[in-house]
Amino acid sequence: MLHLRRTLRKRPQPAECPGVAIRPFAGTEAEVEAFLALRRRAFRGLHPPVRPWSRDDFQRQLIARPWWDPNRCLLAWATDGQDRRLAGSAVLAIYALEKPVAAICWLMVAPEFRRRGLGQTLLAHLEQIAWDQGVRHVRVETHSGWKDAMQFYLRQGYLPSSERKSSLES
């Protein structure tokens, strides 16, 4: 795993991403199903591979966590067509430590929406939420074999770190 961090110096201002509407998770079964389908599409073909999630996994890995807040689970819905497709999603965990720390979880963009700025927009929205809640340190982890993800975070100003996001879970 590659661990990255960024210190926020000013309030992020997310750019608009044409063709999508970003809203927080409302808790519907349709949203859970759309998230699971997006996760399958977004991580298909990666090496090392990502195991598909079930509804139980969604519950256990997100909703059951002590940091879970549906307002910090953002869903980016396509608005450029007739069918309502989930184009991207990202989750922000905030840990109440001596200094609060935020962690970006499961930032994913559907293949057909990549290279349009959606990942950057989702990330900036989560960083803005962190800023508004007084958090200035943001962490993320990605697999070192996922070169596109690694390059994305480096372009956004994240730097390699020896601190592990998983250590926040203990």
N, C-alpha and C positions, 0 to 999 in steps of 0.2 A: 504494500500500500504506500501511496505517496501522500504525505500530510503537508498541507499548505495553510498559510495564515495571511491575514491582511488586517492592518489597523486602519480604521476609518478616520479620516482627518476632517471631513466635512460631510454634510448630509447628502447622500446620493440623490441624484435626480434622474429617475428612469426615463429613457426615451420611449416614445410611442412605437409600437410595433404594428404596422398596418396589417389588417386582416385577422387580428386576434383581439379578444376581450379577456382581460385578466380579472378573476374574481376569487375570493377565498372559498374554501371548501365548505359546503352547506350541509354535508352529512347524508346525502341521499345515496341510495343503493346504485342509482345510475352513475353517480360520480365515482363511486368505488369501482364499479365495473369499467368505466372509462379510464380510470387511473391504472388499473391492472392491465388493460389492453394496451395503453400507451407504454407501460413499462416493458411489456413483451416486444413491442415494435421498436422502441428506442434502444434497447440493449441487445437486439437480435444480431447475431454474428460477431459479437465482441469476444475477444480472447484475452484473458480467461472469460469464460461465459458467465452469465448471470442467471441464476435459477428463477424461473417464473414464480410469481406469488399467487396465493389463493386469498380469498376474503379473510381467512383466519390469519394469514401472514400480515395483511394490511392492518388488521386489528392489533396484532402482537407487536409489529415493528414500528407502528406509528401511534395509533389511538391509545394504546395501553401505556405508552411511555409517560413518565412524569412531566416531561416538558411539552407534551402535545397541546397545541392550541389550534383549532380549525382556522382561525384568522391568519395563521402563519403557514398554512398549506395553500399555495396559490395554484389555480388551474387556469390555463390559457386556452380558451375555446376559439376555434376557427369561426370567423364571421364572414368569410369570403365566399360562402356557398350555401346551398340549401340544407345539407346535412350538418348536424352539430357534432363536430369532431374535437377531441381534446388534442391540441397541438403541442402542449408542453405543460410541465408542472415542476414545482420545487417546494421544499419544506424547510422551515427554519426552526431549529431547536435553540432554546436559550437556557443556559445552565446558570443557576444562582450560586456562584462561587465567591471567593473574596472579591474578585472583580468579575462581573458577569461576562460570560463568553457565549457567543452565538456559533452555531454550526449549521452549515448548509447541508441538507440531506436530499438525496435523490433528485437532483436537478436533471431533468430529462426533456428532450425535444424530439418530436416525431421526425423521422428521416425527411419527410416531404416539407418540413418547415425549417430545416437547418439552413444556416448561412443567410438568415434574414434578420438577425439581431434579436431573436426571441430569447435565447439563452442569456444574453447580456441584459435584456430587459427584465427577465425573471430574477436574475441575480441582483440587479440594482433595486428592484422592489423589496427583496428580502433584506438587503443591506439597509434600505431606508427604514424598514420596520425595526431592525436592530438599533439603528441610530435613534429613532423616536422613543425607544424603550431604554435609552441610556447606555447601550452596549456599543463599545468601540472596537472590540477584538472579534474577528470572524475567522472561523476555521472551516476547512473542507478537507475531505480525503477522497482520493480517487485511486484507481489501480494504476500502477506505474506502466502497465502494458497498454493502457488506453491513451494513446498518444494525443488524439484529438482533444480529449477532455483535459489532459495535462496542459497542452498548449493554450486551450481556452482560458483556464484559470490563471496561467502565467500572464497572458495578454491583459487580464482584468486587474493585474497588480498583486496577485497572490504570490507569496514567496514560500519556498520549501521551509519546513519547520520540523524540529525534532519532537514537538508536542504532538500527542496523538488525540484525535477526537474521541476514540474509543475509551481513553482514560477518563473522559468526562462521565461515562456511564456508571463507573463504580461508586 
